[in-house]
Amino acid sequence: MKSYADYIQVPWTEKFVSLPTGIQMCYCVCGPEDGVPLLLIHGVTDGRISWTQVAPMLAKLGYRVYVPEYRGNGKTDKPDPGPGGYSVETHRDDMFAFMDAVGVEKAHVAGHSLGSLIAHLMNLKAPERLLSTTLLESTVCCATSEVLKWAHDGDGKEYLGVSGYDAEQKMPESFLQGWADTSNDSADFREATLEHVRQMPYPVWNWLITGLNAFDNRENIGKVSGRVQVIWASKDDIFPAADQEALKAGLTGCDLTCKVIEGGSHNVHWDSPETRETFVKMLDEFIKAG
C-alpha cells in the first residue's frame, strides 16, 4: 500500500529516533543545521502533513525546523495506552524526550490544536526550554467543544463514534472524508491528508481523541510563562470565540500576544496560500521580536 507520506514531496529529511518513553518516533527536519530550533507540533490526527507547506517556508527564513509525529500518528509507534488513551501529559513527555534525543536543549515551540495543548504543558513543566510558545487554534479545556464530543461519542445515528465500529475495525469512509476535508489549494496535500487518516489503525482514533478530550488546564493556565502568542482563526468551529476568550483571560502569567486571522478555519495554517503565509509571518515576526 502506498504510504500517506508518498502523496506529497517535501524538501525535508525523514528520520527515526528511539525514546526512553518507550516509542520509536518518526520526525522530519529541514533548514540550516545552525538555524534557531523551531519545533512544530501537529493536531490530533494530522501527522507531518499538517506542516508540509509551512515547514519549508520557515526553513527558508533560517530556522532549523523539527516536525515530529507524536505517538498514534504517521510512522511513529502506536502502543496500546489502556482506557485513558494517549494523555496530553504523555505527548508532552515524548516531546521533551525527543528534544533530548536530537540534541535540542531549547526551541521555539508552535503547536496546532492538540499540539498547542502539548505546548501548554511543556511550558508548565520546563519553561526554560521554550524560547517562545505559539498556540494555534488552542483552548484551555476540551470539554466545551461540541465537535470533539461528537467525534468521540457520535450522534447514535449517522455516526457512531470512535468505538462504534468494533465489528468492522474501521472508521467509515464518509466520516474520514468529512474529517479530512480541506480547502487547501494542492491536490497532493488533500490526498495526503485523507490517506493519513485512512491509514490510521482503528483503535488509535479512540486512544487519541479520548486523551485529547480529557485535557483541562483551567487550574494551571495562569502559570504558563514567558513569551506566548495565541493565534486564532475567526471561523474555528472546534475551539470558537468563547474558548479563545477563556484562554486569553487565563493567560495572566506570561507576556501575551494575541492575533486573529479573519475567515480562517480550525486548520488555518493550511486553508489557503494566503492564510498559511499570514501564519508564517505572524510566527516569524513574533519569534524575532523577542
Secondary structure, DSSP 8 states (H G I E B T S, - for coil): ---GGGGS--SSEEEEEE-TTS-EEEEEEES-TTS-EEEEE--TTTGGGGGTTHHHHHHHTT-EEEEEE-TTSTTS------TT-S-HHHHHHHHHHHHHHTT-SSEEEEEETHHHHHHHHHHHH-GGGEEEEEEES--SBGGG-HHHHHHHH--SSS---TTTTTTTTS--HHHHHHHT----S-HHHHHHHHHHHHTS-HHHHHHHHHHHHT-B-TTTGGG--SEEEEEEETT-SSS-HHHHHHHHHH--SSEEEEEEETT--TTHHHH-HHHHHHHHHHHHHHHHH-
